[in-house]
C-alpha cells in the first residue's frame, strides 16, 4: 500500500477531478463517493471550494489551502471491499496521519500533529479505466474546524508513514516491502549474468543499474557488509533476498546456486545452434 499527499492552491481543479466533473476524466461512471466531513450533503465541487476559500480568508498568508491525498492499496487486499470498508480505510489513514510529529535528528519539532479528522474533506473511490484497480482520492482543508493550520512540511513523508503503519496492522504489503523485492530481483539478476565470481564485478554491475553501493570492511580490508542506495531509498544487504542470501558473506554461495540453471541454458542454446 502506498499513499501520496501534497498541499495545493488549485483546489477547484482537484475537486472537479476527484468527483468526476472534470472533462479530463473520461470515465466518471467509475468514480464513487465514499464520505464527506464537515460538509453539507449533496454539495458540489464549487460549493466545497467556496467553503474552503471562505475559511481561508482568516489566513491570508496561507498560499495552499487544500491537501490532496491519494491512497493505493494492492488490489488483492481490497477485492471484496464495500463502501463502508473504504470509509474505514480512510478513517484509519487519517488517524495514523494525524498522530505523527515530525522531528529532526536533534529532536527539534519540524512539523506538529495535524488534525485532518476535524477538517473539511471529501473522499472518492476511483477505478482505473483499463484494469479496474481501485484507489482513493481525497481533498482536505488546510484549516481545521478550530481555525488551526494543518502543517504541510514533509507532508509526503507523513502520508507514506501512515500508509505503511496501516499496511503492517492489516498484514498487507508495504511500499518498502515492494521496493525490497525489486532491489532483490536486481541483485539476483546481476549475479545470474556473471560468468565468474567477483564481488567487485557484482558491485560494479549494481552501480551500472543506478545503485549507490556503500561497502563496509573490517580492519583487514575484508568486506563484511554493504548498503544499496537509490534515490531516497536505502537497503542493507541483510534485508534483501531470501534467508539473507544476498549478504556479503553469502553472495558467492548464492552465485554458485544460480550456476546450474545458467549452465543448462548455455548447453541448450549450444544444441540449438548445432541443429
C-alpha positions in Angstrom: 0.0 0.0 0.0 1.2 3.5 -0.9 -0.1 7.0 -0.2 0.8 10.4 -1.6 -0.1 13.8 -0.2 0.5 17.4 -1.3 -0.7 20.8 -0.4 -2.2 22.6 -3.4 -3.6 26.0 -4.4 -5.6 24.9 -7.5 -8.3 23.4 -5.4 -11.2 23.6 -7.8 -9.3 21.6 -10.4 -8.6 18.9 -7.9 -12.2 18.8 -6.7 -13.5 18.6 -10.2 -11.1 15.8 -11.0 -11.8 13.6 -8.0 -15.6 14.0 -8.2 -15.7 13.3 -12.0 -16.9 16.7 -13.0 -13.7 17.5 -14.9 -13.7 17.0 -18.7 -10.3 15.4 -18.3 -11.9 12.4 -16.5 -13.0 10.1 -19.3 -15.0 7.6 -17.2 -17.0 9.4 -14.5 -19.1 6.2 -14.2 -16.0 4.6 -12.5 -16.0 7.2 -9.7 -17.9 6.6 -6.4 -18.5 8.9 -3.5 -17.3 7.5 -0.2 -17.7 10.1 2.5 -17.6 13.8 3.5 -16.5 15.5 6.7 -18.0 18.8 7.9 -19.7 19.4 4.6 -23.5 19.6 3.9 -24.9 16.6 2.0 -25.0 16.8 -1.8 -22.6 19.8 -2.0 -20.9 20.2 -5.4 -17.2 20.8 -6.1 -17.7 24.6 -6.5 -19.6 24.7 -3.2 -16.8 22.9 -1.4 -14.2 25.2 -2.9 -16.1 28.3 -1.9 -16.5 27.0 1.6 -12.7 26.3 1.9 -11.8 29.7 0.4 -14.1 31.5 2.8 -12.4 29.8 5.7 -9.0 30.6 4.3 -9.7 34.4 4.4 -8.7 34.3 8.1 -5.3 33.1 7.0 -4.3 35.4 4.1 -0.6 34.3 4.1 -1.5 30.7 3.5 -1.0 30.1 -0.2 -2.0 26.4 -0.4 -5.4 25.9 1.3 -6.1 22.3 0.4 -4.3 18.9 0.8 -4.7 16.4 -2.0 -4.3 12.8 -0.9 -4.2 9.5 -2.9 -4.2 6.1 -1.3 -3.5 3.0 -3.3 -3.7 -0.4 -1.6 -2.7 -3.6 -3.6 -5.9 -4.8 -5.4 -5.8 -8.2 -3.8 -6.3 -6.6 -0.4 -9.4 -4.8 -1.3 -11.1 -7.2 -3.7 -14.2 -7.6 -1.6 -14.3 -4.1 -0.1 -17.7 -2.4 0.4 -18.1 1.4 0.6 -18.0 1.1 4.4 -14.7 -0.8 4.2 -13.2 2.1 2.1 -14.6 4.6 4.5 -12.9 2.7 7.4 -9.6 2.6 5.5 -9.8 6.4 5.0 -10.5 6.9 8.7 -7.6 4.6 9.7 -5.4 6.6 7.4 -6.4 9.9 8.9 -5.8 8.5 12.4 -2.2 7.5 11.5 -1.6 10.7 9.6 -2.7 12.9 12.5 -0.8 11.1 15.2 2.6 11.9 13.8 5.0 14.6 15.0 8.0 15.0 12.7 11.3 15.9 14.3 14.9 16.4 13.1 17.9 14.4 14.2 18.3 16.6 17.3 14.7 16.0 18.4 13.5 19.5 17.4 10.0 19.7 16.2 9.7 20.2 12.4 6.0 19.5 11.9 3.4 19.3 14.7 0.5 16.9 14.6 -2.2 17.6 12.1 -6.0 17.5 12.6 -7.4 16.1 9.4 -10.1 14.3 11.5 -11.6 17.7 12.4 -11.2 19.3 8.9 -13.5 19.6 6.0 -12.8 16.8 3.5 -14.4 14.8 0.6 -13.3 11.3 -0.3 -14.0 9.4 -3.6 -13.2 5.9 -4.9 -11.7 5.7 -8.5 -11.4 2.6 -10.6 -8.6 2.6 -13.2 -10.1 2.8 -16.7 -8.5 -0.3 -18.1 -7.6 -2.5 -15.2 -10.4 -1.5 -12.8 -7.8 -1.3 -9.9 -9.3 0.8 -7.1 -7.7 3.7 -5.2 -8.9 6.5 -3.0 -8.7 10.3 -3.7 -9.4 12.9 -1.1 -9.2 16.6 -0.7 -8.9 18.1 2.8 -8.9 21.7 4.0 -5.6 23.0 5.4 -7.7 24.6 8.2 -9.3 22.5 10.8 -12.7 23.5 12.3 -10.9 25.3 15.1 -9.1 27.6 12.7 -5.7 25.9 13.1 -3.5 25.2 10.1 -2.7 21.6 9.2 1.1 21.8 8.8 2.3 20.6 5.3 6.0 20.3 5.9 7.2 16.9 4.8 3.6 16.0 4.1 4.6 13.3 1.6 6.6 11.6 4.3 3.7 11.8 6.8 1.4 10.1 4.2 3.9 7.4 3.4 4.4 6.5 7.1 0.6 6.5 7.7 0.2 4.0 4.8 2.9 1.8 6.0 1.6 1.7 9.5 -1.9 0.7 8.3 -0.4 -2.0 6.0 1.5 -3.5 8.9 -1.5 -3.5 11.2 -3.6 -5.3 8.5 -0.9 -7.6 7.4 -0.6 -6.0 3.9 2.5 -5.4 1.8 4.1 -2.0 2.4 5.8 0.2 -0.2 9.1 -0.7 1.5 8.4 -4.4 1.0 7.7 -3.9 -2.7 10.9 -1.9 -3.1 13.0 -4.5 -1.3 11.6 -7.2 -3.6 12.5 -5.1 -6.6 16.1 -4.5 -5.4 16.5 -8.2 -4.5 15.5 -9.1 -8.1 18.1 -6.7 -9.4 20.8 -8.2 -7.3 19.9 -11.8 -8.4 19.7 -10.6 -12.0 23.3 -9.3 -11.7 24.5 -12.5 -10.1 22.9 -14.6 -12.8 24.7 -12.6 -15.5 28.2 -13.0 -14.0 30.3 -15.7 -15.8 32.8 -15.9 -13.0 32.7 -14.9 -9.4 33.9 -11.4 -8.5 32.4 -9.2 -5.7 33.9 -6.2 -7.4 32.1 -7.0 -10.6 28.9 -7.6 -8.7 29.1 -4.1 -7.2 30.1 -2.5 -10.5 27.1 -4.1 -12.2 24.8 -2.8 -9.5 26.2 0.7 -9.9 25.5 0.4 -13.6 21.9 -0.2 -12.7 21.8 3.1 -10.8 22.6 2.0 -7.3 25.0 3.8 -5.0 27.0 1.0 -3.2 28.4 1.6 0.2 30.8 -1.1 1.4 31.8 -1.9 5.0 35.2 -3.5 5.5 36.9 -4.8 8.6 40.4 -3.8 9.8 41.9 -6.4 7.4 40.1 -5.0 4.4 37.6 -7.9 4.2 34.1 -6.9 3.0 31.7 -7.5 5.9 28.6 -5.8 4.6 27.2 -3.4 2.1 24.3 -1.0 1.6 22.5 -0.1 -1.6 21.0 3.4 -2.1 18.8 4.6 -4.9 17.1 8.0 -4.6 15.8 8.3 -1.0 15.7 4.5 -0.5 18.4 2.7 1.4 18.7 -1.1 1.8 21.0 -3.1 4.0 22.2 -6.4 2.4 20.7 -8.3 5.4 17.3 -7.0 4.4 17.5 -8.4 0.8 16.8 -11.7 -0.8 15.6 -14.9 1.0 17.3 -16.2 4.1 19.7 -13.2 3.9 21.3 -14.9 0.8 22.5 -11.5 -0.5 24.7 -10.7 2.5 28.3 -10.2 1.6 29.3 -13.5 3.3 26.7 -15.5 1.3 27.0 -13.8 -2.1 29.4 -16.3 -3.6 27.3 -19.2 -2.4 24.2 -17.6 -3.9 26.0 -17.1 -7.2 27.1 -20.7 -7.2 23.5 -21.9 -6.7 22.5 -19.9 -9.8 25.2 -21.5 -12.0 23.5 -24.9 -12.7 20.5 -23.1 -14.2 22.8 -20.9 -16.4 24.9 -23.9 -17.5 21.8 -25.9 -18.5 20.6 -22.9 -20.5 24.0 -22.5 -22.2 24.1 -26.2 -23.2 20.5 -25.9 -24.6 21.5 -22.8 -26.6 24.5 -24.7 -27.9 22.4 -27.7 -29.0 20.0 -25.4 -30.9 22.9 -23.7 -32.7 24.1 -27.1 -33.9 20.8 -28.1 -35.4 
